[in-house]
């Protein structure tokens, strides 16, 4: 059972006690993602995520790493377009100690100039690595085509140009704007003790927001049907295409997920069977759904040898046209629903999944569904709603990005 406790300053603690495990997973979720950055700040949310690991007033970066290793714990973090999460997994009896270290990183990071300069080089290498990897970079190019006038279309990592401008003052100013108590959810899952919850409240329940606080506002950006083409001296060509879709609060969300699964989300999907199994055109072909609080997208990605790219594009188009014209089958929908239910049930065996699910639910929805609620929602998916979504998405103009390889195929 998920329990929510709101501290006097607005920080929310979400806990799910699972008595039969011996560990606890703790995540500090912040309602700060790259979509809330100003143009000159692009990449700073992700950079701050890195900098919180680089030392506090009382611990060096090495001491932070060694402290978690000493208790056999794991610590990591990630930044998305909508939020940031700092999380750890430790044995249950080390929970309070792990929380002490996370709080030290959260409140007392030093942001020394030498550490900033060193980490700028690290993140620059990360940016260059992503740009070199066509299968990563193509999604960045696609999202910029989709939302060219909104921060949602900019890379989470930022650019080399914005990265070099970051300093301690910018970091602290951004945190003052976005790391306020009402923007923070601490999600705890596993063998959670009352003492741990009380300790979290002691650490996080009393700090206040500054006068620089800015409430994150959704922008509801308009989807743009743009196109991008680039030639590279590589042996494979890559394509990614997106269609406008629904947001995560839409009542048809489960239908959207099921539809993605049967179009390109698994091995029995239309695209996988037609592109890979029937024609042998690609090793990698898949689709995925993206649903933010205000907008969504349905995306297809594939890669193939340079000379086969036109055939791959035509096969994808023909497959989607067939779905638009003839719809999906009851068997396909039944399989997709069972797969969805299985992924939900199997997922709760992981404490990390529970922590993540609860943290995001509190940040985005402010409420929590039970597993029974989710399964009932999946069971309620109908052919009529799926067909409605097919018409709503796949008949619209799409955004497309292609990185065309120029090396001769052997």
N, C-alpha and C positions, 0 to 999 in steps of 0.2 A: 504493500500500500504506500502511495506517495503522500508525504506530509509536507506542508509548506509553512514556514515560519518567517514572518517579516520583522526584521529588526527595527528599532526605533528610528534609525536613519534612512530606512527604505531598502536596505540590502535584503534580498530574499534568499532564504536557505531552503533548498528542496532536498528531502532525504527519502530514500527507499531502503528500508531495512530488509536484508536477506540473511537470515540467521544461519543458514547452512554453509556459507562460505567463510573463509578465514582472512579475506582481504577487504580493503575498502578503496574505492576509487573516488577521488575528489576533483571536481573541475570548477575553476573560477571562470564564469562566462561573463563577457562584457559586451554590451550592446554597442559595439564599435567595430565596424568593418570598413573595407576600402570604399564602399559606396557613399560613405558619409564624409569623405575627404574633400577638401577644396583642391582645385587643380594643382596648385603649387605644393600641396601636401601629398600628392599621389605616391603611395608606398610607405607612408610613415606609420600606418597602423601595423603593418607587417614588421617594419623596422623596430618598433617599440617591443613587439613580441620577442624579437631577438635580444634586444638590449636588457630585458628583465632577467636574462640569464647571465649577464656579464659582470655581476658583482654588486654588492650593496655596501652600505656604510660599515658593515661588520664582517662581511664575507666576500672573498674573491670568487671569481667564476669557478676556479678549480675547487674551492672549498664547498661551493654549492653542489657541484657534481659529485664530489667525494662523500658529502653528507648523505645524499640519496643512495649512493652505492653502498655505503656502510650499513644501511638498514635493508638492503636488497630491494630498494624501491625503483620505480620507473617515473621519470618526469619528462614532459614534453609540452608542446603548445602548437596551435595552428591559428591562422588568420583566414577568414573567408570574406566574401563581399559584404556580409551582414553582421558578423560578430567575430570575436576573438575568444579563445579558450586556453587557459593554462591548467594542466591537469597532471595528476600523479596517481599511481597505484602502489599501495604498500600493504604489508600485513596489518591487520586491524589494530594491533596494539601499538603500532607506530603512527597511527593516524594523527594524533595531536602534534607529534614532533614534525611530521610532514607539513602540517598546516602552519606551524610556526615558520618554516622555511619559505613556504609559498607567500605568506603574509609579509615576510621580510623583503622578498623580491618585489611584491606588489607595491609596498609603501615606501621602501627605503633604497631602491636601486640608485646607484651613484651617478650614472651617466657621465663618466669621466671622458674627457676629450680623446685621450689615447684609445680608450675602448671603443668610442664612437667611430673613430677613423679606421680602426682595425675591422670593426664589423661592417662598415661601409664597403670595404674591399670584399668581405665574405659574401655580402648580399649582391654586390656587383657580379661576382662569379656565379651566383645563383641565377641572376638575370641572364647572363651570357649563356649559361648552360641551357636555360629554358628556350632562349632564342635559337640556339643551335639545334635543339631537338624539334624537328618539324612536327612531330605528333603532339607536342605540347604547344608550340608556338601558334599553330593553326587555330587553336581555340581562342587564344588572345586576339588574333586578327579577326576572327568571326565575331566575337563580342563587341569589338570596336565598330564593326559594320552594323551590328544590331542596334547599338546605343551610342552613336558618335557624339552626342551632345550631353551625355550623362556620365557621372563617375562610375556607374555600373558597367560601362564599356571599357574602362581603363584597367590595366593589369594590377593585380593585388601586390605584386612585387615592386611596382613603381617603375621608373626609368632611371637610366644612368644620370640623367640631367637633374631629376628631382632628388635622387638619392644623395648626391654630393652636397646638397644645400642643408641637409638635416644637421641640427646641433642640439645641445642640451635644452636650450630655451624653447625651441620648437617642440621637442618631445614633451616637456613639462606643460607647455601651453595646450597641446593636443590632449594630454591626459586630464588636465583640468576641465576641458570641454566635455570629454566623453567618458571618463572613468568615475563619474559621480555615483553615489550609493544607489540611486534608483535605476541605474543602468547595469547593476551587478547582480548576478544570480550565482549562488554557490550550490552546485549539485553534488550530492553525496550518495553513493550506492554501494551496497555490500553489508558487511557486518558492522553496522553503524551503532555507536553507543550514544547514550544521552550526554555523556561527558564530552564527546567529540563535538556534538551540536552546540553545547554550551561554550566550548572553547572557540569555535568558529565565531559565535556571536561576540565573545569578548574581543576577538581580534578585528572583526569587520563591522561590528554593529554600532560603532560610535564616531566614525569619521564623517565629515560633512562635505558638501560640495562647495566649490568656490564660485565667485561671482562670474567666472568665465564659462560656467556650464551652459551648454547649448543642447537643447532637446533634439534628438535625431528625428528628422522628418522624412517620410517616404516621398519620393519624387514622381512616381507613376509615369516613368518615361515611355515615350512612344516607340514601338518596334519599327525599325527601318529595314526595308528589304534591299540591303546593299550587297555589293559583290567585291571580292578581293582576289587578285591573282598575282602570284609571284613565281619566278623561275629560280631554281637552285640547282647547283651541281651535285645532285644526290641520285641515288639509284631507285628510289621509290617516290611516287607522287601521293599526295594526301589531300583529302577533301573533308570539309565539315560544313554542314548546312543546318539552319535552324528555322523553325516556324513559330510564330507567336502562339503562346499557350496561356493557361490559367495560372493564377497565383495559388499559394498554399492554403489560403483560407476559403477557397471556392469549395462548395459542397460536393463538387464532382472530382475532388482531388484523387480519391482512391481509384476512380475510373481512369483518370489520367495515368496513374502509375501502372495499372493493369494494361492499358493500351500500349504504353511504352514497352512493357515486357513482351507482348505478343508481336509487336512490330520489329523490335531489334534488341530487346533486353536479355535474351537468353539463347541457348543453342537450338531450341525448336522454333525460334521466331522466324517470321517471314523473310527478313533480310538475311539472317545467318544461313538459312536453308537455301535461299535462292542464290545469293552471292558466293558463298563459300562451298556449300555442300553440292549444289547442282552445277555450278559453273566454274568453280575453282578460281575465281577472280581475285580473291584476297584472303590473307590470313586473318586480318583484323577488320571486322565490320560490326558495329554496334550502334545502339541509340541510347539516349538517356534523357530523363526529364529534369528540368530545373524549375523550381517553384519558390519564388521569394514572396515577401509579404504583400507586394503590389503587382508584380508581373511574373510571367513564366515563359519558358521556351521548351520546345521539343527539338532535340538535336541528334543528327546522324553523323557518324564519323566512319571513314574507311580509308585504307591505303592499299596501293597496288603498284605493279610495275608501270613504268612511265608510259609505255605504249598501250596499256590496257585501261588507262584512266577514262577515255571516252566511253568504253564499254561499261565500266563500273558505274559511271554517272547515269547512263541510259538504263541500266538494270535497276538502280535505286529508284529512278523516276517511274519505270514501269511497275515496280512493286508497289509504290505508293499510289499510283493511278489505279491499280487493281483494287486496292483497299478502299479508295474513295468510291469507285464504281460499284463494287460488289460487297463491300463491308467485310466483317469478320465472321467466323463461324462460332457456334455455341461451344464446340469442343475447344477452340482456341481460348475463348473467354473463360471457360471452366478451368482450363489448365493454368491460365494466368492468375485466377483468383486463388487457386490452391497454392501456387508458388508464393503469392503475396502473404497468405496466412502462415505458411511455413517459415518464411523469412522473419516475420514478426515474432513467432513463437521461439524459433531457434535463436533469434537475436537476444532475447531476454536472458539467455544462459550466460551472456557476457556482461560483467558489471560495467565495463566501459560503455557498452551500448546503452545500458539503463541510465548511466550518468549523462550521456550525451542526449539521449531521448528526452529525459526530464529537464535538462538545462535548456535545450532549444524550445521545448513546449512552454516553459515558463516565460522565456524571453519573448517569444513570438505570439503565443496565444493567451498566456496568462491563465491557462487551465490545462488539465491533464485527463487523457482518456485511458481507461483500463484496457487490458488486452482484449477482454470480451467486447468492449465498445468498438475497438479497431476491427476485430473479426466480424462483428455484425455489420460494420460499414463496408467491409470487403464483400461479404455475402450479398449485400444490397446492390452491388454493381449490376447494371442492366445493359442489355444490348442497345436499348434505345439511347441511353446516355452516352455510351461509347460511340455510337454512330453520330450523335450530336457533336461530340468532340472531334471526330474525324472531319466532319464538314467544317467545323469552326477553325480547325488548325490547318489541315492539309490542303485546303482549297485556297488558302491565302498565299500571297507572294512571300518567298523565303529570302533569308540572307544566306550567302554562300561564300566560303573561302577555299581557295585551291592553291596549294604549293606544288608546282609542277616540276618534277625532276627532269634534268636535261642530259644526264649520262645515258649513253646508249645501252639498251638492254642486250644482254648476251643471247 
